[in-house]
Each structure stands twice: as structure tokens, then as C-alpha cells.
Amino acid sequence: MTDIPLHQQVLHRIENGVSWITLNRPEAMNAVTWDQRERIITLLEEATTTPTTRAVIITATGKGFCAGADLRNAPGTDERIPGDVARTIRLGAQRLIAAILDCEKPVIAAVNGTAAGIGAHLALACDLVLAAESARFIEVFARRALVPDGGGAYLLPRLIGPHRAKELMFFGDAVPAADAHALGLVNRVVPDDDLAKTARDWAERLATGPTRALALTKQLVNASLDSDRATAFAAEANAQEINMTTRDAQEGVASFVERRSPTYEGR
């Protein structure tokens, strides 16, 4: 187990309303430990509840974005009993993916290198995915005779359809960034040296936007994938009802009427 303090294994800073969460264990290709997952989840929850934080970036140092889960020293691994594996997944990988999906601020993945296993799902759960040209995505589970976890079988079919999702999961082949873009797994591929700048530009643009409207939009889009039309339409109407009570919505309407650029506060 590394002796590096946890806050150095997962770096965090806030700049211009953007919460930067950076995995920083490059010697392990940023495989995520139990403690690191807990820190990431906490930081995502803090982003939701902190009004001045208006966007999130998840990225990493070195050549790997995240090589998957590092389960060494995870709770409950010394003497396994029935239920331990399912509990570990529920409390670990699934909580991590849910924290991204449930975060009320836009979350951008800036994928700097290999994203494998839960590392791929960590990226794909984000609202927007930027990939460096050297990045690649690997559904590595089948190579180890494992079932995809961390929401993979939920996320992938919704992004690329069941046939392509099965192809990636059955074979476990590495998908280069350009191919991932063609499949629809990522929004944009950029040169490696431009990744941080592009992520910053996107996040800071979101951080000056109507934060509550974006949060409600995220909820509507995510829920729509599991909803029928009547439920989706009702949720849309309710979301707009809530949104119209915000300062930003009032500012947006006023700026349109007054023919000027809006200034949003995130409230």
C-alpha cells in the first residue's frame, strides 16, 4: 500500500468555479483504491452542495487515466463470505459511478491515457468526454473472466447500442480515441498537449452558464433513457416549473427582452 497521503493520490483544486479532480498515482496507471474512490465521491458530493462550484473536471496524471479498480486492502477481502463481492461492488464501483451521474454540476472527463475497466466507466459516466489522441478505452473484464461492473452494462448500450456494447465487452479489445469518437463514446479527440486547455475552456464556459438549468437538464436527459414518453414529458414540465423560480432563468428572459447578453450567477 502506498504511503503517499490520500490528498496527494487524488489532487483537488478549484479554479474559476471549476472543481478539478486529478488521479495522481501514475506508477499504478491510476488504478483506483477504495480510499481514493471515497475521496472522489466526497469531492463530487461537495461540488453538488457548493454554490460557487459550477462545473467539474475528472482527469489524471501520467500515461493512464485509470487502469481500473485496485482492490488490494479493500474492506472484506481477508475472509470472503457470500455477499461480500456484491457488497463491495455496490459500495465501491457502483457508488462511484452513481456519484458522477447524480452530481448536479456538469462533469467533464479529460481522458489523458488508458481508461480500462471501471476506469472506462468512470469516464463514460461523465456528461462530456474529451480524449487525448493517445487515450484508449478497454472493457477489460472478459479478459479476466469477469462480468463488467461499475455500471458498464448499463452505460454502454445507452451510448452505442447493445450490439456494439457486446462487441466491446465480449472481446475486451482496446479502442483508440479516434475509434471511440466514431462510436460515440467521446465528444471530441484533441492532441495530448491540448487536453487540459480544452477541458478548462469547456468547464469554464459551463461555469458561467445557468447552473440550475444545466442540473435539471442533466437529470432530464439521464432519466429519459429509462422513461416512457408520458413520464418524460411530466418530468420536463416539472423541471421547467422549478427552473423558472431561479434567478438565472429570470435573468435569461430579461436579457432576451432587453436584447443584451445575460450574466448568470448559478442560482
C-alpha positions in Angstrom: 0.0 0.0 0.0 1.3 3.4 -0.9 2.5 5.7 1.9 1.6 8.8 -0.1 -1.2 10.9 1.7 -4.6 10.4 0.2 -4.9 14.1 -0.8 -1.8 13.7 -2.9 -3.2 10.5 -4.5 -6.3 12.4 -5.6 -5.4 16.0 -6.2 -8.1 18.7 -5.9 -8.3 22.4 -6.6 -11.0 24.9 -7.5 -10.3 27.5 -10.2 -12.8 29.9 -11.7 -15.8 27.9 -10.4 -14.4 24.6 -11.7 -13.5 21.7 -9.4 -10.5 19.8 -10.7 -10.3 16.2 -9.5 -7.0 14.6 -10.7 -6.0 11.0 -10.1 -2.3 11.0 -9.2 -0.9 7.6 -8.9 0.8 7.3 -12.3 3.1 4.4 -11.3 -0.1 2.3 -11.0 -1.7 3.8 -14.1 -4.1 5.4 -11.6 -5.8 2.2 -10.6 -8.3 3.4 -8.0 -8.2 2.1 -4.4 -11.1 2.0 -2.0 -9.9 5.2 -0.2 -9.4 7.0 -3.5 -12.9 6.2 -4.5 -14.3 7.5 -1.3 -12.4 10.8 -1.8 -13.7 11.2 -5.3 -17.2 10.5 -4.2 -16.9 13.1 -1.4 -15.5 15.7 -3.8 -18.4 15.1 -6.2 -20.9 15.5 -3.4 -19.2 18.7 -2.3 -19.4 20.0 -5.9 -23.2 19.5 -5.8 -23.6 21.3 -2.5 -21.2 24.2 -3.0 -22.9 27.0 -4.9 -19.6 28.6 -6.1 -18.6 25.3 -7.8 -20.3 25.2 -11.1 -18.5 22.5 -13.1 -16.2 19.5 -12.5 -13.3 18.0 -14.4 -12.0 14.5 -13.8 -8.6 13.8 -15.2 -5.3 12.1 -14.3 -1.5 12.4 -14.4 0.9 10.2 -16.4 0.0 7.8 -19.2 -3.1 6.3 -17.7 -6.4 7.8 -17.0 -7.5 4.9 -14.8 -6.5 1.3 -15.2 -9.5 0.1 -13.2 -10.0 -0.9 -9.6 -7.2 -1.7 -7.2 -8.9 -3.9 -4.7 -5.9 -4.6 -2.5 -6.7 -3.7 1.1 -10.3 -3.2 0.3 -12.7 -3.9 3.2 -13.9 -7.5 3.4 -11.2 -9.2 1.3 -9.4 -11.2 4.1 -12.0 -13.8 4.6 -14.7 -13.8 1.9 -18.2 -14.9 2.7 -21.3 -15.0 0.4 -22.4 -11.4 -0.3 -19.0 -9.8 0.1 -18.4 -9.4 -3.6 -21.8 -7.9 -4.3 -21.5 -5.6 -1.3 -18.0 -4.5 -2.4 -19.3 -3.6 -5.9 -22.4 -1.8 -4.5 -20.4 0.3 -2.0 -17.4 0.8 -4.3 -17.6 0.9 -8.1 -21.4 1.5 -8.3 -21.3 4.3 -5.7 -18.5 6.0 -7.7 -20.4 5.9 -11.0 -23.7 7.0 -9.3 -21.8 9.9 -7.7 -21.0 11.2 -11.2 -24.4 10.6 -12.7 -26.1 12.2 -9.6 -23.7 15.2 -9.4 -25.8 18.3 -10.0 -22.9 20.1 -11.8 -21.7 19.2 -15.3 -18.9 16.7 -15.1 -16.2 16.6 -17.8 -13.8 13.6 -18.3 -10.5 14.7 -19.7 -9.1 11.2 -20.6 -5.3 11.6 -20.9 -4.4 7.9 -21.4 -5.7 4.3 -21.0 -9.1 4.0 -19.4 -9.7 0.3 -18.6 -12.5 -1.5 -16.7 -14.0 0.8 -14.1 -11.7 3.5 -15.4 -13.5 3.4 -18.7 -16.8 3.6 -16.9 -15.5 6.5 -14.8 -15.0 8.4 -18.0 -18.2 7.3 -19.8 -20.4 8.2 -16.8 -19.4 11.9 -17.2 -21.6 14.3 -19.0 -19.0 15.2 -21.6 -15.9 13.2 -22.5 -12.7 14.7 -24.0 -10.0 12.3 -25.1 -6.3 12.9 -25.9 -5.2 11.3 -29.1 -3.2 8.8 -27.1 -6.2 7.7 -25.0 -7.8 4.3 -25.4 -10.7 2.6 -23.8 -10.7 -1.1 -22.8 -13.6 -3.2 -21.4 -11.0 -5.5 -19.8 -13.4 -7.7 -17.7 -13.8 -10.6 -20.2 -10.0 -10.9 -20.4 -10.1 -11.9 -16.7 -13.3 -13.9 -16.9 -15.2 -11.2 -15.0 -18.6 -9.7 -15.5 -18.5 -5.9 -16.3 -19.3 -3.9 -13.1 -19.4 -0.3 -12.2 -22.4 0.3 -14.4 -20.8 -0.8 -17.6 -23.7 -2.9 -18.9 -26.0 0.0 -18.1 -23.9 2.8 -19.6 -22.5 1.3 -22.8 -25.8 0.1 -24.5 -27.2 3.6 -23.9 -24.2 5.2 -25.6 -23.6 2.9 -28.5 -26.4 0.3 -28.6 -26.4 -3.3 -27.5 -24.6 -4.9 -30.4 -21.6 -2.6 -30.2 -21.6 -2.7 -26.4 -21.5 -6.5 -26.5 -18.6 -6.5 -29.1 -16.5 -4.3 -26.8 -17.4 -6.3 -23.7 -17.1 -9.8 -25.2 -13.7 -9.3 -26.9 -12.1 -6.7 -24.5 -10.1 -5.1 -27.3 -8.5 -1.7 -26.8 -10.5 1.1 -28.6 -8.2 4.0 -29.7 -9.5 7.5 -29.1 -10.4 8.1 -32.8 -12.5 4.9 -32.9 -14.1 5.8 -29.6 -15.1 9.1 -31.1 -16.5 7.4 -34.2 -18.6 5.1 -32.0 -20.0 8.0 -30.0 -18.2 7.2 -26.7 -16.4 10.6 -26.6 -17.4 14.1 -27.6 -14.0 15.2 -29.0 -10.5 14.0 -29.5 -7.7 16.6 -29.1 -3.9 16.5 -29.3 -2.4 15.4 -26.0 -0.9 18.8 -25.3 -4.3 20.5 -25.8 -6.3 18.3 -23.5 -6.1 20.3 -20.3 -6.7 23.6 -22.1 -9.7 22.3 -23.9 -11.2 20.8 -20.7 -10.6 24.1 -18.9 -12.2 26.1 -21.7 -15.3 23.8 -21.7 -15.6 23.7 -18.0 -15.2 27.5 -17.5 -17.8 28.1 -20.2 -20.2 25.8 -18.3 -19.2 27.5 -15.0 -20.5 30.8 -16.4 -23.8 29.2 -17.5 -27.2 28.8 -15.8 -26.1 26.2 -13.3 -29.5 25.1 -12.1 -30.9 24.8 -15.6 -28.0 22.6 -16.5 -28.5 20.4 -13.5 -32.2 20.0 -14.3 -31.3 19.3 -18.0 -28.8 16.6 -16.9 -31.4 15.0 -14.7 -34.0 15.0 -17.6 -31.6 13.5 -20.1 -30.4 10.8 -17.8 -33.9 9.9 -16.7 -35.2 9.9 -20.2 -33.3 6.8 -21.1 -35.4 4.8 -18.6 -38.7 6.6 -19.0 -41.7 6.3 -21.2 -42.9 9.4 -23.1 -45.6 10.4 -20.5 -43.2 10.2 -17.6 -40.5 12.1 -19.6 -43.0 14.9 -20.6 -44.2 15.2 -17.0 -40.7 15.5 -15.7 -39.8 18.1 -18.3 -42.8 20.3 -17.3 -42.0 19.9 -13.6 -38.3 20.8 -14.2 -39.2 23.9 -16.1 -41.6 24.9 -13.3 -38.8 24.6 -10.8 -36.3 26.3 -13.1 -38.5 29.4 -13.6 -38.1 30.2 -9.9 -34.3 30.7 -10.3 -32.5 34.0 -10.6 -30.8 32.8 -13.8 -34.0 31.9 -15.6 -35.4 35.4 -14.8 -32.1 36.9 -16.0 -32.2 34.8 -19.1 -35.7 36.0 -20.0 -34.9 39.6 -19.1 -31.8 39.7 -21.1 -33.7 38.4 -24.1 -36.4 41.1 -23.8 -33.7 43.8 -23.2 -31.5 42.5 -26.1 -28.4 42.1 -24.0 -26.0 39.3 -23.0 -27.1 37.5 -19.8 -25.0 37.3 -16.7 -25.7 34.1 -14.8 -24.9 33.6 -11.1 -25.5 29.9 -10.8 -28.6 30.4 -8.7 
